Amino acid sequence: MATTTLNFLADFHHVATIGATPDHGVERQAGTPEHGRAREWFRGWAEDHGMAVRVDAVGNTFALYEWVPGADFVLVGSHLDSQPLGGRFDGAYGVIAALHAAAEADARVQEGTFVPKHNLAVVDWFNEEGARFPPSIMGSSVFTGAMDLETILATRDPQGTTVREALESIGCLGRDEPPRPVAYAEVHIEQGRILERERVPIGAVDRSWHTQKLLVHVQGEQSHTGATIMSDRHDALVAAARVVLLVEQVVAEFPPESIVSSVGQLFVEPNSPIVVPREVRLVADLRAERKEDVLTAREILLRRIQDVAAEREIRIDVADFDVREIQRFPEEGLELVEKSAREAGLESLRLRTMAGHDSVPLNRIVPTVMMFVPSVGGVSHCEREFTTDEDMLAGLAMLQQVVLKLAEGQLDDVRPGEATA
Amino acid sequence: MATTTLNFLADFHHVATIGATPDHGVERQAGTPEHGRAREWFRGWAEDHGMAVRVDAVGNTFALYEWVPGADFVLVGSHLDSQPLGGRFDGAYGVIAALHAAAEADARVQEGTFVPKHNLAVVDWFNEEGARFPPSIMGSSVFTGAMDLETILATRDPQGTTVREALESIGCLGRDEPPRPVAYAEVHIEQGRILERERVPIGAVDRSWHTQKLLVHVQGEQSHTGATIMSDRHDALVAAARVVLLVEQVVAEFPPESIVSSVGQLFVEPNSPIVVPREVRLVADLRAERKEDVLTAREILLRRIQDVAAEREIRIDVADFDVREIQRFPEEGLELVEKSAREAGLESLRLRTMAGHDSVPLNRIVPTVMMFVPSVGGVSHCEREFTTDEDMLAGLAMLQQVVLKLAEGQLDDVRPGEATA
C-alpha cells in the first residue's frame, strides 16, 4: 500500500498543475484546452495500467478492466473539469482516487487474491461544473437519460461555441458505446464544514438537497445615462439589483442553515457606461434540505419580484430551470460505507449534500455509494479549497474497499435510489 | 433649397439603413464593420461633391473644401458611430447635415455669391459613444489634446481588441495631418424633452453639465452556491447590487432634475450559475447642472459604499474616472444662433446639455457653436429615438447659416469656451 499511496499523491499533485492558477487553484472549464490536457493525462494513465479507454457521444470517458467478458460494469469516478478559478480537489480527487482504486483491484485480480463478479470502469464525467455550459452535471445526466443528447450537444457557451464544438476541439466527441452499469461509487470533498467540525474523516451521503434555479429576465428600456431624466427611466439593472437582494433576503424566512440562495450569473445589455440598461438576465439558485422550503421561497420570490416589476413599470419574466428532487442513496450502500470504515479503524458520519454531484443522476439508475472527505473551512469553488493528504488517503482506502465489494456484487439486489419529498 | 432638402432626407434615411436594427435603430459601434460601411458612404459622398478626404491617426475623418490655400478650417460635424441598439439620429444627423451645409456653401463659393475667409471641413469624429471602447468622445478629445493618442490606440474592448486593431480592420487608421481649426459647429438631437415641451425648434447650447464616472471594484470571495452556508459567504454581487441601488438613491438628496445617476456597465466574475461571485466591476455615472452637486453626491456615495463594504466584510475600491468640468459655450456663438434663427423665422431657446458631445472638447480650443433640435419624448440611446423630418430640416437650415458666418470669420476674435464651476 505504501507505494500505491505515494503514487496516488504524486498523481494528484501532478494533475493539479494542469491549468494551475497563481493561488493554488485550477482553471479547467469543460471543453477548454486545459480540460483536454487533464483528460489526455487520464487516458495515458489508464492505458499504462492496462485499461481500455472509451469515449461516448457526450464526452464521458471510461477506462475499463474487463475481467469477466460480457459482464456489466461497476462504475467509479467523478470529473476533471473545474469552475473558473476553481479548486484542485473538486472532482479531480475522485477521478484519481478511482483510477488508483481500480488499479489496486486489478492487481488483486491478476495475483488471484480477488475474484470479481462484475467488471470495473473508471469514469471521468463531462462537464459536472456547468460554468461554461449550463446546466451542471451534464455528462452523467445524458448517460442516465435525464438529459437529451442532441439538446445538450447544441447548448452554447456565452461566446456561442456549442458543446459539440468544444468536445471536438479537445478530441472528446466519441462514438463508443458506454459500459453497461450495475453500480456506481464516488468519493468527493465535502465542500461544507460538517466533517471538519465533527472531526470525522468519512461522510456517508444519505440524501441530496432539493434544488432549483430561476431564470430571471428583466426587460426595461434603454436610454441615455446623461440626457434622460430619472423619472423617465426604466432601468433594468436597478430592478435586477432589487431581485439580487430579494434572493438573498428570502432565506431569512427559514430556520438558519436550512436553505441557501444566491445569484451567481448576471448579464447586462447593452452594458455600456453611458447607456441606462435595457435588459438583465440572471440565474438564481435555491437549495434546501426540504422540498417545501424551496417551493415556499420560490413563491415568496415570484410575488416580490412582480412587486418590483410593477413599481418600476418593467417586465420581469421568471422561469423554473434545473429542478432537482431530493434523492435518497440506498440504505445498503450507507451500511457498506459504515462497515468498511469500522474495519479500517475510521469514524464515519451520515450527512446530506447541498451540492449536486454526478452520483445524484447515477443513483436513479443503479445502487450508488457516495462518500465525502473533509474540506478545510468548508470552502469550495475557489482557489482556497483544501483537503489534507491524510484525509485524501483515508477516502482512497475507503473507495478501494467499496469498489471490491461492489465488484463482488454486494449491492446487486438493491434498488436504485429514489426521489423523495 | 427644395432639391437640397430632399437630397438631405434621402441621404439621412439611407445612412439609417447601414447597421439597421429591427425596431428602426442602428447598431454601428465604433470600429465594427457596420461603422466602417457608414464611413465608406461618408467618403464616397464627400469625394462625389469635390471634397478631399483625410483620416488622422485616431480615425477622425475630415472632408475638406480648401477654398483659400493655406488658410485655417472651420470644422463642422458630429459622429457616425452608435450605441448598441442605438438610435439612427444620434450623431449621424449632425454629420449628414454638415455635409449638406458644406456642399451648399461650396455651391455659393463656386457661383461667386459667397467669399469665404476660411476653409471648411466636415468631420466624422471617431468613437463618440464609447460603448465598445470607453471613454466616450474619444476621437475629438485626442484631436484637441485632451486625451493621449498612444494610450487611446492601446485601449481594449471587452474582447481584447485594441482601438488600433479596430481602426485597421475598417481601414480607418490614417496618417494624414488633420486640418488646423479656427472654429467648430455641430447640430445634434437634444436627447431630452425641453425643446419638445416648450415647442421650440432650435436649442442654443450655453453650457454642459458637470459629469464624472466612478469605477467601482467589489472584491468578495468565490464559493459554492450550494455547499457554502449563507453566513460564510462574501458575495460580491450582493454588495454590488447594494451599490447600484445607492447610486440611484443618491439623487433623492437633491432638487428634482438637477442631477442624474446610473450604473450602465457591470461585469461579474466568474459569472457561473453555481458559484457565489468573487468580483464585480461596475461604472457609475454622475451628472449635475452644478459641479458641487456632483461632488456632494460622490462624497455621499463613497461613504455609503464603504458602509456596505464594512458590513459585508468585502473590499470595495472606488476610483474617479472621466471627470468633465462644466463648459460654457461662447456668448457670441449663442447670439449668432439666436440671430440666425430670427432671420429664418424660427424660435430658439438657450439650454444646457446633460449629455457629452464632441463640441465639448472642441470648445476648449476654438470658439464653438452647438445647436439642438427636438427629440420626441426625449428618448435617446435606444431604437425609439425620433426626430421629425421638419425639425431636422430646420436644424440643417440653421447649420447652413452658421457655417457661412463662421467661414466669413465672424467668431475670429472670440476666445474659446472655458471650464467653470
Interface residues (C-beta under 8 A of the other chain):
Chain A: Q83 P84 L85 E129 G130 A131 R132 P134 P135 S136 E190 Q191 G192 R193 W209 T211 K213 E221 Q222 S223 H224 T225 G226 A227 T228 I229 M230 S231 D232 R233 D235 L237 V238 A240 A241 R242 V244 L245 E248 V251 P256 E257 V260 S261 S262 V263 G264 Q265 L266 F267 V268 E269 P270 N271 S272 P273 I274 V275 V276 P277 R278 V283 D285 R287 T353 M354 A355 G356 G378 V379 S380 H381 C382 E383 R384
Chain B: Q83 P84 L85 E129 G130 A131 P134 P135 S136 E190 Q191 G192 R193 W209 T211 K213 E221 Q222 S223 H224 T225 G226 A227 T228 I229 M230 S231 D232 R233 D235 L237 V238 A240 A241 R242 V244 L245 E248 V251 P256 E257 V260 S261 S262 V263 G264 Q265 L266 F267 V268 E269 P270 N271 S272 P273 I274 V275 V276 P277 R278 V283 D285 R287 T353 M354 A355 G356 G378 V379 S380 H381 C382 E383 R384
